[in-house]
Amino acid sequence: MDSTNYFGSVTVTMEVVQSITVNFIKDGSIVGTTAVGDGMYIAGTVSVSKSGYTFAGWYYDQAGDEPFVASEKVLASNTHVNDLTLNLYAKFIPAS
């Protein structure tokens, strides 16, 4: 019986990408969660509203001093990512 391997060998290379959990927080409560791969962009955010206020965007900090920029990749090495979790806080300003 001929035992020649006619298919040759195949090398498979796989890259494991860490998954980062992104929590969207409004007034201290998580209103949405998504997962994003390390080095990827967040595909979409959660829509929020608050009576008498205008939504001013998502921020890395509760005080609303460091804005989240959707065109930036989410990196596990980012100082705002802790234990593969990124919390984004909704900022509101009084409606005029």
HELIX and SHEET records of a PDB file:
SHEET    1   A 4 SER A  29  GLY A  37  0                                        
SHEET    2   A 4 SER A  19  LYS A  26 -1                                        
SHEET    3   A 4 THR A  85  PRO A  94  1                                        
SHEET    4   A 4 TYR A  53  TYR A  59 -1                                        
SHEET    1   B 4 SER A  29  GLY A  37  0                                        
SHEET    2   B 4 SER A  19  LYS A  26 -1                                        
SHEET    3   B 4 THR A  85  PRO A  94  1                                        
SHEET    4   B 4 VAL A  81  ASN A  82 -1                                        
END                                                                             
